[in-house]
Amino acid sequence: MLRQTDASKFEWFGKGKGYAALHAYIDDARGRVVGAWFSKNESTTGYVAALSIGLERYGLPMEIYSDRHTLFRSPQESSKHLTK
């Protein structure tokens, strides 16, 4: 089973009530949200909290797909050199 994850910062609670980042994990086959978490900004903490909810309710996925956000990889990953 594949789970996709991403976060979106938006005025989720109404215009003028502030922005929040919604972190979510979605079961790719069913299109079902299996874990979600709000925080002030997109963060590792938000992704881990949403993942924990999904693990507790639906178990361990075989694979997780995310975008190439630097929360998930080093910004130097594409560099051909180990040091600059």
Distance bins in CASP14 RR format, pairs under 12 A and 6 or more apart:
PFRMAT RR
TARGET T0000
AUTHOR 0000-0000-0000
RMODE 2
METHOD distances of the structure
MODEL  1
1 25 0 0 0 0 0 1 0 0 0 0 0
1 26 0 0 0 0 0 1 0 0 0 0 0
1 27 1 0 0 1 0 0 0 0 0 0 0
1 28 1 0 0 1 0 0 0 0 0 0 0
1 29 1 0 0 1 0 0 0 0 0 0 0
1 30 0 0 0 0 1 0 0 0 0 0 0
1 31 0 0 0 0 0 1 0 0 0 0 0
1 32 0 0 0 0 0 1 0 0 0 0 0
1 34 0 0 0 0 1 0 0 0 0 0 0
1 54 0 0 0 0 0 1 0 0 0 0 0
1 58 0 0 0 0 1 0 0 0 0 0 0
1 59 0 0 0 0 1 0 0 0 0 0 0
1 60 0 0 0 0 1 0 0 0 0 0 0
1 61 1 0 1 0 0 0 0 0 0 0 0
1 62 1 0 1 0 0 0 0 0 0 0 0
1 63 1 0 0 1 0 0 0 0 0 0 0
1 64 0 0 0 0 0 1 0 0 0 0 0
1 65 0 0 0 0 0 1 0 0 0 0 0
2 25 0 0 0 0 0 1 0 0 0 0 0
2 26 0 0 0 0 1 0 0 0 0 0 0
2 27 1 0 0 1 0 0 0 0 0 0 0
2 28 1 0 1 0 0 0 0 0 0 0 0
2 29 1 0 0 1 0 0 0 0 0 0 0
2 30 0 0 0 0 0 1 0 0 0 0 0
2 31 0 0 0 0 0 1 0 0 0 0 0
2 34 0 0 0 0 0 1 0 0 0 0 0
2 61 1 0 0 1 0 0 0 0 0 0 0
2 62 1 0 0 1 0 0 0 0 0 0 0
2 63 1 0 1 0 0 0 0 0 0 0 0
2 64 1 0 0 1 0 0 0 0 0 0 0
2 65 1 0 0 1 0 0 0 0 0 0 0
2 66 0 0 0 0 0 1 0 0 0 0 0
3 24 0 0 0 0 1 0 0 0 0 0 0
3 25 1 0 1 0 0 0 0 0 0 0 0
3 26 1 0 0 1 0 0 0 0 0 0 0
3 27 1 0 0 1 0 0 0 0 0 0 0
3 28 1 0 0 1 0 0 0 0 0 0 0
3 29 0 0 0 0 1 0 0 0 0 0 0
3 30 0 0 0 0 0 1 0 0 0 0 0
3 31 0 0 0 0 0 1 0 0 0 0 0
3 32 0 0 0 0 1 0 0 0 0 0 0
3 33 0 0 0 0 0 1 0 0 0 0 0
3 34 1 0 0 1 0 0 0 0 0 0 0
3 35 0 0 0 0 1 0 0 0 0 0 0
3 47 0 0 0 0 0 1 0 0 0 0 0
3 50 0 0 0 0 0 1 0 0 0 0 0
3 51 0 0 0 0 1 0 0 0 0 0 0
3 53 0 0 0 0 0 1 0 0 0 0 0
3 54 0 0 0 0 1 0 0 0 0 0 0
3 55 0 0 0 0 1 0 0 0 0 0 0
3 57 0 0 0 0 0 1 0 0 0 0 0
3 58 0 0 0 0 1 0 0 0 0 0 0
3 59 0 0 0 0 1 0 0 0 0 0 0
3 60 0 0 0 0 1 0 0 0 0 0 0
3 61 1 0 1 0 0 0 0 0 0 0 0
3 62 0 0 0 0 1 0 0 0 0 0 0
3 63 1 0 0 1 0 0 0 0 0 0 0
3 64 1 0 1 0 0 0 0 0 0 0 0
3 65 1 0 0 1 0 0 0 0 0 0 0
3 66 0 0 0 0 1 0 0 0 0 0 0
4 23 0 0 0 0 0 1 0 0 0 0 0
4 24 0 0 0 0 1 0 0 0 0 0 0
4 25 1 0 0 1 0 0 0 0 0 0 0
4 26 1 0 1 0 0 0 0 0 0 0 0
4 27 0 0 0 0 1 0 0 0 0 0 0
4 28 1 0 1 0 0 0 0 0 0 0 0
4 29 0 0 0 0 0 1 0 0 0 0 0
4 30 0 0 0 0 0 1 0 0 0 0 0
4 31 0 0 0 0 1 0 0 0 0 0 0
4 32 0 0 0 0 0 1 0 0 0 0 0
4 33 0 0 0 0 0 1 0 0 0 0 0
4 34 0 0 0 0 0 1 0 0 0 0 0
4 35 0 0 0 0 0 1 0 0 0 0 0
4 50 0 0 0 0 0 1 0 0 0 0 0
4 61 0 0 0 0 1 0 0 0 0 0 0
4 63 0 0 0 0 1 0 0 0 0 0 0
4 64 1 0 0 1 0 0 0 0 0 0 0
4 65 1 0 1 0 0 0 0 0 0 0 0
4 66 1 0 0 1 0 0 0 0 0 0 0
4 67 0 0 0 0 1 0 0 0 0 0 0
5 22 0 0 0 0 0 1 0 0 0 0 0
5 23 1 0 0 1 0 0 0 0 0 0 0
5 24 1 0 0 1 0 0 0 0 0 0 0
5 25 1 0 1 0 0 0 0 0 0 0 0
5 26 1 0 0 1 0 0 0 0 0 0 0
5 27 0 0 0 0 0 1 0 0 0 0 0
5 28 0 0 0 0 0 1 0 0 0 0 0
5 33 0 0 0 0 0 1 0 0 0 0 0
5 34 0 0 0 0 1 0 0 0 0 0 0
5 35 0 0 0 0 1 0 0 0 0 0 0
5 36 0 0 0 0 0 1 0 0 0 0 0
5 37 0 0 0 0 0 1 0 0 0 0 0
5 42 0 0 0 0 0 1 0 0 0 0 0
5 44 0 0 0 0 0 1 0 0 0 0 0
5 46 0 0 0 0 0 1 0 0 0 0 0
5 47 1 0 0 1 0 0 0 0 0 0 0
5 48 0 0 0 0 0 1 0 0 0 0 0
5 49 0 0 0 0 0 1 0 0 0 0 0
5 50 1 0 0 1 0 0 0 0 0 0 0
5 51 1 0 0 1 0 0 0 0 0 0 0
5 53 0 0 0 0 0 1 0 0 0 0 0
5 54 0 0 0 0 0 1 0 0 0 0 0
5 61 0 0 0 0 1 0 0 0 0 0 0
5 63 0 0 0 0 0 1 0 0 0 0 0
5 64 1 0 0 1 0 0 0 0 0 0 0
5 65 1 0 0 1 0 0 0 0 0 0 0
5 66 1 0 1 0 0 0 0 0 0 0 0
5 67 0 0 0 0 1 0 0 0 0 0 0
5 69 0 0 0 0 1 0 0 0 0 0 0
5 71 0 0 0 0 0 1 0 0 0 0 0
5 72 0 0 0 0 1 0 0 0 0 0 0
6 21 0 0 0 0 0 1 0 0 0 0 0
6 22 0 0 0 0 1 0 0 0 0 0 0
6 23 1 0 0 1 0 0 0 0 0 0 0
6 24 1 0 0 1 0 0 0 0 0 0 0
6 25 0 0 0 0 1 0 0 0 0 0 0
6 26 0 0 0 0 1 0 0 0 0 0 0
6 33 0 0 0 0 0 1 0 0 0 0 0
6 36 0 0 0 0 0 1 0 0 0 0 0
6 42 0 0 0 0 1 0 0 0 0 0 0
6 46 0 0 0 0 0 1 0 0 0 0 0
6 47 0 0 0 0 1 0 0 0 0 0 0
6 50 0 0 0 0 0 1 0 0 0 0 0
6 64 0 0 0 0 0 1 0 0 0 0 0
6 65 0 0 0 0 1 0 0 0 0 0 0
6 66 1 0 0 1 0 0 0 0 0 0 0
6 67 1 0 0 1 0 0 0 0 0 0 0
6 68 0 0 0 0 0 1 0 0 0 0 0
6 69 0 0 0 0 1 0 0 0 0 0 0
6 71 0 0 0 0 0 1 0 0 0 0 0
6 72 0 0 0 0 0 1 0 0 0 0 0
7 19 0 0 0 0 0 1 0 0 0 0 0
7 20 0 0 0 0 0 1 0 0 0 0 0
7 21 1 0 1 0 0 0 0 0 0 0 0
7 22 1 0 0 1 0 0 0 0 0 0 0
7 23 1 0 1 0 0 0 0 0 0 0 0
7 24 1 0 0 1 0 0 0 0 0 0 0
7 25 0 0 0 0 0 1 0 0 0 0 0
7 36 0 0 0 0 1 0 0 0 0 0 0
7 37 0 0 0 0 1 0 0 0 0 0 0
7 38 0 0 0 0 1 0 0 0 0 0 0
7 39 0 0 0 0 1 0 0 0 0 0 0
7 40 0 0 0 0 0 1 0 0 0 0 0
7 41 0 0 0 0 1 0 0 0 0 0 0
7 42 1 0 1 0 0 0 0 0 0 0 0
7 43 0 0 0 0 1 0 0 0 0 0 0
7 44 0 0 0 0 0 1 0 0 0 0 0
7 45 0 0 0 0 0 1 0 0 0 0 0
7 46 1 0 0 1 0 0 0 0 0 0 0
7 47 1 0 0 1 0 0 0 0 0 0 0
7 48 0 0 0 0 0 1 0 0 0 0 0
7 49 0 0 0 0 0 1 0 0 0 0 0
7 50 0 0 0 0 1 0 0 0 0 0 0
7 51 0 0 0 0 0 1 0 0 0 0 0
7 66 0 0 0 0 1 0 0 0 0 0 0
7 67 0 0 0 0 1 0 0 0 0 0 0
7 69 0 0 0 0 1 0 0 0 0 0 0
7 71 0 0 0 0 1 0 0 0 0 0 0
7 72 0 0 0 0 0 1 0 0 0 0 0
8 19 0 0 0 0 0 1 0 0 0 0 0
8 20 0 0 0 0 1 0 0 0 0 0 0
8 21 1 0 0 1 0 0 0 0 0 0 0
8 22 1 0 1 0 0 0 0 0 0 0 0
8 23 0 0 0 0 1 0 0 0 0 0 0
8 24 0 0 0 0 1 0 0 0 0 0 0
8 36 0 0 0 0 0 1 0 0 0 0 0
8 38 0 0 0 0 0 1 0 0 0 0 0
8 39 0 0 0 0 0 1 0 0 0 0 0
8 41 0 0 0 0 0 1 0 0 0 0 0
8 42 0 0 0 0 1 0 0 0 0 0 0
8 67 0 0 0 0 0 1 0 0 0 0 0
8 69 0 0 0 0 0 1 0 0 0 0 0
9 18 0 0 0 0 1 0 0 0 0 0 0
9 19 1 0 1 0 0 0 0 0 0 0 0
9 20 1 0 0 1 0 0 0 0 0 0 0
9 21 1 0 1 0 0 0 0 0 0 0 0
9 22 1 0 0 1 0 0 0 0 0 0 0
9 23 0 0 0 0 0 1 0 0 0 0 0
9 38 0 0 0 0 0 1 0 0 0 0 0
9 39 0 0 0 0 1 0 0 0 0 0 0
9 40 0 0 0 0 1 0 0 0 0 0 0
9 41 1 0 0 1 0 0 0 0 0 0 0
9 42 1 0 0 1 0 0 0 0 0 0 0
9 43 0 0 0 0 0 1 0 0 0 0 0
9 46 0 0 0 0 0 1 0 0 0 0 0
10 16 0 0 0 0 0 1 0 0 0 0 0
10 17 0 0 0 0 0 1 0 0 0 0 0
10 18 0 0 0 0 1 0 0 0 0 0 0
10 19 1 0 0 1 0 0 0 0 0 0 0
10 20 1 0 0 1 0 0 0 0 0 0 0
10 21 0 0 0 0 1 0 0 0 0 0 0
10 22 1 0 0 1 0 0 0 0 0 0 0
10 38 0 0 0 0 0 1 0 0 0 0 0
10 42 0 0 0 0 0 1 0 0 0 0 0
11 17 1 0 0 1 0 0 0 0 0 0 0
11 18 1 0 1 0 0 0 0 0 0 0 0
11 19 1 0 1 0 0 0 0 0 0 0 0
11 20 1 0 0 1 0 0 0 0 0 0 0
11 21 0 0 0 0 0 1 0 0 0 0 0
11 22 0 0 0 0 0 1 0 0 0 0 0
11 38 0 0 0 0 0 1 0 0 0 0 0
12 18 0 0 0 0 1 0 0 0 0 0 0
12 19 1 0 0 1 0 0 0 0 0 0 0
12 20 1 0 1 0 0 0 0 0 0 0 0
12 21 0 0 0 0 1 0 0 0 0 0 0
12 22 1 0 0 1 0 0 0 0 0 0 0
12 23 0 0 0 0 0 1 0 0 0 0 0
12 24 0 0 0 0 0 1 0 0 0 0 0
12 36 0 0 0 0 0 1 0 0 0 0 0
12 37 0 0 0 0 0 1 0 0 0 0 0
12 38 1 0 0 1 0 0 0 0 0 0 0
12 39 0 0 0 0 0 1 0 0 0 0 0
12 40 0 0 0 0 0 1 0 0 0 0 0
13 19 0 0 0 0 1 0 0 0 0 0 0
13 20 1 0 0 1 0 0 0 0 0 0 0
13 22 0 0 0 0 0 1 0 0 0 0 0
13 38 0 0 0 0 1 0 0 0 0 0 0
14 20 0 0 0 0 0 1 0 0 0 0 0
18 38 0 0 0 0 0 1 0 0 0 0 0
18 40 0 0 0 0 1 0 0 0 0 0 0
18 41 0 0 0 0 0 1 0 0 0 0 0
19 38 0 0 0 0 0 1 0 0 0 0 0
19 39 0 0 0 0 0 1 0 0 0 0 0
19 40 1 0 0 1 0 0 0 0 0 0 0
19 41 0 0 0 0 1 0 0 0 0 0 0
19 42 0 0 0 0 0 1 0 0 0 0 0
20 36 0 0 0 0 0 1 0 0 0 0 0
20 37 0 0 0 0 1 0 0 0 0 0 0
20 38 1 0 1 0 0 0 0 0 0 0 0
20 39 1 0 0 1 0 0 0 0 0 0 0
20 40 1 0 0 1 0 0 0 0 0 0 0
20 41 0 0 0 0 1 0 0 0 0 0 0
20 42 0 0 0 0 0 1 0 0 0 0 0
20 43 0 0 0 0 0 1 0 0 0 0 0
20 46 0 0 0 0 0 1 0 0 0 0 0
21 36 0 0 0 0 0 1 0 0 0 0 0
21 37 0 0 0 0 1 0 0 0 0 0 0
21 38 1 0 0 1 0 0 0 0 0 0 0
21 39 1 0 1 0 0 0 0 0 0 0 0
21 40 1 0 0 1 0 0 0 0 0 0 0
21 41 1 0 1 0 0 0 0 0 0 0 0
21 42 1 0 1 0 0 0 0 0 0 0 0
21 43 1 0 0 1 0 0 0 0 0 0 0
21 44 0 0 0 0 0 1 0 0 0 0 0
21 45 0 0 0 0 0 1 0 0 0 0 0
21 46 1 0 0 1 0 0 0 0 0 0 0
21 47 0 0 0 0 1 0 0 0 0 0 0
21 49 0 0 0 0 0 1 0 0 0 0 0
21 50 0 0 0 0 0 1 0 0 0 0 0
21 69 0 0 0 0 0 1 0 0 0 0 0
21 71 0 0 0 0 0 1 0 0 0 0 0
22 33 0 0 0 0 1 0 0 0 0 0 0
22 35 0 0 0 0 0 1 0 0 0 0 0
22 36 1 0 0 1 0 0 0 0 0 0 0
22 37 1 0 0 1 0 0 0 0 0 0 0
22 38 1 0 1 0 0 0 0 0 0 0 0
22 39 0 0 0 0 1 0 0 0 0 0 0
22 40 0 0 0 0 0 1 0 0 0 0 0
22 41 0 0 0 0 0 1 0 0 0 0 0
22 42 0 0 0 0 1 0 0 0 0 0 0
22 43 0 0 0 0 0 1 0 0 0 0 0
22 46 0 0 0 0 1 0 0 0 0 0 0
22 47 0 0 0 0 0 1 0 0 0 0 0
22 49 0 0 0 0 0 1 0 0 0 0 0
22 50 0 0 0 0 1 0 0 0 0 0 0
23 33 0 0 0 0 0 1 0 0 0 0 0
23 35 0 0 0 0 1 0 0 0 0 0 0
23 36 1 0 0 1 0 0 0 0 0 0 0
23 37 1 0 1 0 0 0 0 0 0 0 0
23 38 1 0 0 1 0 0 0 0 0 0 0
23 39 1 0 0 1 0 0 0 0 0 0 0
23 40 0 0 0 0 0 1 0 0 0 0 0
23 41 0 0 0 0 0 1 0 0 0 0 0
23 42 1 0 0 1 0 0 0 0 0 0 0
23 43 1 0 0 1 0 0 0 0 0 0 0
23 44 0 0 0 0 1 0 0 0 0 0 0
23 45 0 0 0 0 1 0 0 0 0 0 0
23 46 1 0 1 0 0 0 0 0 0 0 0
23 47 1 0 1 0 0 0 0 0 0 0 0
23 48 0 0 0 0 1 0 0 0 0 0 0
23 49 1 0 0 1 0 0 0 0 0 0 0
23 50 1 0 1 0 0 0 0 0 0 0 0
23 51 0 0 0 0 1 0 0 0 0 0 0
23 52 0 0 0 0 0 1 0 0 0 0 0
23 53 0 0 0 0 1 0 0 0 0 0 0
23 54 0 0 0 0 0 1 0 0 0 0 0
23 66 0 0 0 0 0 1 0 0 0 0 0
23 69 0 0 0 0 0 1 0 0 0 0 0
23 71 0 0 0 0 0 1 0 0 0 0 0
24 31 0 0 0 0 0 1 0 0 0 0 0
24 32 0 0 0 0 0 1 0 0 0 0 0
24 33 1 0 1 0 0 0 0 0 0 0 0
24 34 0 0 0 0 1 0 0 0 0 0 0
24 35 1 0 0 1 0 0 0 0 0 0 0
24 36 1 0 1 0 0 0 0 0 0 0 0
24 37 1 0 0 1 0 0 0 0 0 0 0
24 38 0 0 0 0 1 0 0 0 0 0 0
24 39 0 0 0 0 0 1 0 0 0 0 0
24 42 0 0 0 0 0 1 0 0 0 0 0
24 46 0 0 0 0 0 1 0 0 0 0 0
24 47 0 0 0 0 1 0 0 0 0 0 0
24 49 0 0 0 0 0 1 0 0 0 0 0
24 50 1 0 0 1 0 0 0 0 0 0 0
24 51 0 0 0 0 0 1 0 0 0 0 0
24 53 0 0 0 0 1 0 0 0 0 0 0
24 54 0 0 0 0 0 1 0 0 0 0 0
24 66 0 0 0 0 0 1 0 0 0 0 0
25 31 0 0 0 0 0 1 0 0 0 0 0
25 32 0 0 0 0 1 0 0 0 0 0 0
25 33 1 0 0 1 0 0 0 0 0 0 0
25 34 1 0 1 0 0 0 0 0 0 0 0
25 35 1 0 1 0 0 0 0 0 0 0 0
25 36 1 0 0 1 0 0 0 0 0 0 0
25 37 0 0 0 0 1 0 0 0 0 0 0
25 46 0 0 0 0 0 1 0 0 0 0 0
25 47 0 0 0 0 1 0 0 0 0 0 0
25 48 0 0 0 0 0 1 0 0 0 0 0
25 49 0 0 0 0 0 1 0 0 0 0 0
25 50 1 0 1 0 0 0 0 0 0 0 0
25 51 1 0 0 1 0 0 0 0 0 0 0
25 52 0 0 0 0 1 0 0 0 0 0 0
25 53 0 0 0 0 1 0 0 0 0 0 0
25 54 1 0 0 1 0 0 0 0 0 0 0
25 55 0 0 0 0 1 0 0 0 0 0 0
25 56 0 0 0 0 0 1 0 0 0 0 0
25 57 0 0 0 0 0 1 0 0 0 0 0
25 58 0 0 0 0 1 0 0 0 0 0 0
25 59 0 0 0 0 0 1 0 0 0 0 0
25 60 0 0 0 0 0 1 0 0 0 0 0
25 61 0 0 0 0 1 0 0 0 0 0 0
25 63 0 0 0 0 0 1 0 0 0 0 0
25 64 1 0 0 1 0 0 0 0 0 0 0
25 65 0 0 0 0 1 0 0 0 0 0 0
25 66 0 0 0 0 1 0 0 0 0 0 0
26 32 1 0 0 1 0 0 0 0 0 0 0
26 33 1 0 1 0 0 0 0 0 0 0 0
26 34 1 0 0 1 0 0 0 0 0 0 0
26 35 0 0 0 0 1 0 0 0 0 0 0
26 36 0 0 0 0 1 0 0 0 0 0 0
26 50 0 0 0 0 0 1 0 0 0 0 0
26 51 0 0 0 0 0 1 0 0 0 0 0
26 54 0 0 0 0 0 1 0 0 0 0 0
26 58 0 0 0 0 0 1 0 0 0 0 0
26 61 0 0 0 0 0 1 0 0 0 0 0
26 64 0 0 0 0 0 1 0 0 0 0 0
26 65 0 0 0 0 1 0 0 0 0 0 0
26 66 0 0 0 0 0 1 0 0 0 0 0
27 33 1 0 0 1 0 0 0 0 0 0 0
27 34 1 0 1 0 0 0 0 0 0 0 0
27 35 0 0 0 0 1 0 0 0 0 0 0
27 54 0 0 0 0 1 0 0 0 0 0 0
27 57 0 0 0 0 0 1 0 0 0 0 0
27 58 1 0 0 1 0 0 0 0 0 0 0
27 59 0 0 0 0 0 1 0 0 0 0 0
27 61 0 0 0 0 1 0 0 0 0 0 0
27 62 0 0 0 0 0 1 0 0 0 0 0
27 63 0 0 0 0 0 1 0 0 0 0 0
27 64 0 0 0 0 0 1 0 0 0 0 0
27 65 0 0 0 0 0 1 0 0 0 0 0
28 34 0 0 0 0 0 1 0 0 0 0 0
28 61 0 0 0 0 1 0 0 0 0 0 0
28 62 0 0 0 0 0 1 0 0 0 0 0
28 63 0 0 0 0 1 0 0 0 0 0 0
28 64 0 0 0 0 1 0 0 0 0 0 0
28 65 1 0 0 1 0 0 0 0 0 0 0
29 58 0 0 0 0 0 1 0 0 0 0 0
29 61 0 0 0 0 0 1 0 0 0 0 0
29 62 0 0 0 0 0 1 0 0 0 0 0
29 63 0 0 0 0 0 1 0 0 0 0 0
30 58 0 0 0 0 1 0 0 0 0 0 0
32 54 0 0 0 0 0 1 0 0 0 0 0
32 57 0 0 0 0 0 1 0 0 0 0 0
32 58 0 0 0 0 1 0 0 0 0 0 0
33 50 0 0 0 0 1 0 0 0 0 0 0
33 53 0 0 0 0 1 0 0 0 0 0 0
33 54 0 0 0 0 1 0 0 0 0 0 0
33 57 0 0 0 0 0 1 0 0 0 0 0
33 58 0 0 0 0 0 1 0 0 0 0 0
34 50 0 0 0 0 1 0 0 0 0 0 0
34 51 0 0 0 0 1 0 0 0 0 0 0
34 52 0 0 0 0 0 1 0 0 0 0 0
34 53 1 0 0 1 0 0 0 0 0 0 0
34 54 1 0 1 0 0 0 0 0 0 0 0
34 55 0 0 0 0 1 0 0 0 0 0 0
34 56 0 0 0 0 1 0 0 0 0 0 0
34 57 1 0 0 1 0 0 0 0 0 0 0
34 58 1 0 1 0 0 0 0 0 0 0 0
34 59 0 0 0 0 1 0 0 0 0 0 0
34 60 0 0 0 0 0 1 0 0 0 0 0
34 61 0 0 0 0 1 0 0 0 0 0 0
34 64 0 0 0 0 0 1 0 0 0 0 0
35 46 0 0 0 0 0 1 0 0 0 0 0
35 47 0 0 0 0 0 1 0 0 0 0 0
35 48 0 0 0 0 0 1 0 0 0 0 0
35 49 0 0 0 0 1 0 0 0 0 0 0
35 50 1 0 1 0 0 0 0 0 0 0 0
35 51 1 0 0 1 0 0 0 0 0 0 0
35 52 0 0 0 0 1 0 0 0 0 0 0
35 53 1 0 1 0 0 0 0 0 0 0 0
35 54 1 0 1 0 0 0 0 0 0 0 0
35 55 0 0 0 0 1 0 0 0 0 0 0
35 56 0 0 0 0 1 0 0 0 0 0 0
35 57 1 0 0 1 0 0 0 0 0 0 0
35 58 0 0 0 0 1 0 0 0 0 0 0
35 59 0 0 0 0 0 1 0 0 0 0 0
35 61 0 0 0 0 0 1 0 0 0 0 0
35 64 0 0 0 0 0 1 0 0 0 0 0
36 46 0 0 0 0 1 0 0 0 0 0 0
36 47 0 0 0 0 0 1 0 0 0 0 0
36 49 0 0 0 0 1 0 0 0 0 0 0
36 50 1 0 1 0 0 0 0 0 0 0 0
36 51 0 0 0 0 0 1 0 0 0 0 0
36 52 0 0 0 0 0 1 0 0 0 0 0
36 53 1 0 0 1 0 0 0 0 0 0 0
36 54 0 0 0 0 1 0 0 0 0 0 0
36 57 0 0 0 0 0 1 0 0 0 0 0
37 43 0 0 0 0 1 0 0 0 0 0 0
37 44 0 0 0 0 0 1 0 0 0 0 0
37 45 0 0 0 0 1 0 0 0 0 0 0
37 46 1 0 1 0 0 0 0 0 0 0 0
37 47 1 0 0 1 0 0 0 0 0 0 0
37 48 0 0 0 0 1 0 0 0 0 0 0
37 49 1 0 1 0 0 0 0 0 0 0 0
37 50 1 0 1 0 0 0 0 0 0 0 0
37 51 0 0 0 0 1 0 0 0 0 0 0
37 52 0 0 0 0 1 0 0 0 0 0 0
37 53 1 0 0 1 0 0 0 0 0 0 0
37 54 0 0 0 0 0 1 0 0 0 0 0
38 45 0 0 0 0 0 1 0 0 0 0 0
38 46 0 0 0 0 1 0 0 0 0 0 0
38 49 0 0 0 0 1 0 0 0 0 0 0
38 50 0 0 0 0 1 0 0 0 0 0 0
38 53 0 0 0 0 0 1 0 0 0 0 0
39 45 1 0 0 1 0 0 0 0 0 0 0
39 46 1 0 1 0 0 0 0 0 0 0 0
39 47 0 0 0 0 1 0 0 0 0 0 0
39 48 0 0 0 0 0 1 0 0 0 0 0
39 49 1 0 0 1 0 0 0 0 0 0 0
39 50 0 0 0 0 1 0 0 0 0 0 0
40 46 0 0 0 0 1 0 0 0 0 0 0
41 47 0 0 0 0 0 1 0 0 0 0 0
41 71 0 0 0 0 0 1 0 0 0 0 0
42 50 0 0 0 0 0 1 0 0 0 0 0
42 66 0 0 0 0 0 1 0 0 0 0 0
42 67 0 0 0 0 0 1 0 0 0 0 0
42 69 1 0 0 1 0 0 0 0 0 0 0
42 70 0 0 0 0 0 1 0 0 0 0 0
42 71 1 0 0 1 0 0 0 0 0 0 0
42 72 0 0 0 0 0 1 0 0 0 0 0
43 49 0 0 0 0 1 0 0 0 0 0 0
43 50 0 0 0 0 0 1 0 0 0 0 0
43 69 0 0 0 0 0 1 0 0 0 0 0
43 70 0 0 0 0 0 1 0 0 0 0 0
43 71 1 0 0 1 0 0 0 0 0 0 0
44 50 0 0 0 0 0 1 0 0 0 0 0
44 51 0 0 0 0 0 1 0 0 0 0 0
44 66 0 0 0 0 0 1 0 0 0 0 0
44 69 0 0 0 0 0 1 0 0 0 0 0
44 70 0 0 0 0 0 1 0 0 0 0 0
44 71 1 0 1 0 0 0 0 0 0 0 0
44 72 0 0 0 0 1 0 0 0 0 0 0
45 51 0 0 0 0 0 1 0 0 0 0 0
45 52 0 0 0 0 0 1 0 0 0 0 0
45 71 0 0 0 0 0 1 0 0 0 0 0
46 52 0 0 0 0 1 0 0 0 0 0 0
46 53 0 0 0 0 0 1 0 0 0 0 0
46 71 0 0 0 0 1 0 0 0 0 0 0
47 53 0 0 0 0 0 1 0 0 0 0 0
47 54 0 0 0 0 0 1 0 0 0 0 0
47 64 0 0 0 0 1 0 0 0 0 0 0
47 66 0 0 0 0 1 0 0 0 0 0 0
47 67 0 0 0 0 0 1 0 0 0 0 0
47 69 0 0 0 0 1 0 0 0 0 0 0
47 71 1 0 0 1 0 0 0 0 0 0 0
47 72 0 0 0 0 1 0 0 0 0 0 0
48 54 0 0 0 0 0 1 0 0 0 0 0
48 55 0 0 0 0 0 1 0 0 0 0 0
48 64 0 0 0 0 0 1 0 0 0 0 0
48 71 0 0 0 0 0 1 0 0 0 0 0
48 72 0 0 0 0 0 1 0 0 0 0 0
49 55 0 0 0 0 0 1 0 0 0 0 0
49 56 0 0 0 0 0 1 0 0 0 0 0
50 56 0 0 0 0 0 1 0 0 0 0 0
50 57 0 0 0 0 0 1 0 0 0 0 0
50 64 0 0 0 0 0 1 0 0 0 0 0
50 66 0 0 0 0 0 1 0 0 0 0 0
51 57 0 0 0 0 0 1 0 0 0 0 0
51 58 0 0 0 0 0 1 0 0 0 0 0
51 59 0 0 0 0 0 1 0 0 0 0 0
51 60 0 0 0 0 0 1 0 0 0 0 0
51 61 0 0 0 0 1 0 0 0 0 0 0
51 64 1 0 0 1 0 0 0 0 0 0 0
51 66 0 0 0 0 0 1 0 0 0 0 0
51 72 0 0 0 0 0 1 0 0 0 0 0
52 58 0 0 0 0 0 1 0 0 0 0 0
52 59 0 0 0 0 0 1 0 0 0 0 0
52 60 0 0 0 0 0 1 0 0 0 0 0
53 59 0 0 0 0 0 1 0 0 0 0 0
54 60 0 0 0 0 1 0 0 0 0 0 0
54 61 0 0 0 0 1 0 0 0 0 0 0
54 64 0 0 0 0 0 1 0 0 0 0 0
55 61 0 0 0 0 1 0 0 0 0 0 0
55 64 0 0 0 0 0 1 0 0 0 0 0
64 72 0 0 0 0 1 0 0 0 0 0 0
65 72 0 0 0 0 0 1 0 0 0 0 0
66 72 1 0 1 0 0 0 0 0 0 0 0
66 73 0 0 0 0 1 0 0 0 0 0 0
67 73 0 0 0 0 1 0 0 0 0 0 0
68 74 0 0 0 0 0 1 0 0 0 0 0
68 75 0 0 0 0 1 0 0 0 0 0 0
68 77 0 0 0 0 1 0 0 0 0 0 0
68 78 0 0 0 0 1 0 0 0 0 0 0
69 75 0 0 0 0 1 0 0 0 0 0 0
69 77 0 0 0 0 0 1 0 0 0 0 0
70 76 0 0 0 0 1 0 0 0 0 0 0
70 77 0 0 0 0 1 0 0 0 0 0 0
70 78 0 0 0 0 0 1 0 0 0 0 0
73 79 0 0 0 0 0 1 0 0 0 0 0
74 82 0 0 0 0 0 1 0 0 0 0 0
75 84 0 0 0 0 0 1 0 0 0 0 0
76 82 0 0 0 0 1 0 0 0 0 0 0
76 83 0 0 0 0 1 0 0 0 0 0 0
76 84 1 0 0 1 0 0 0 0 0 0 0
END
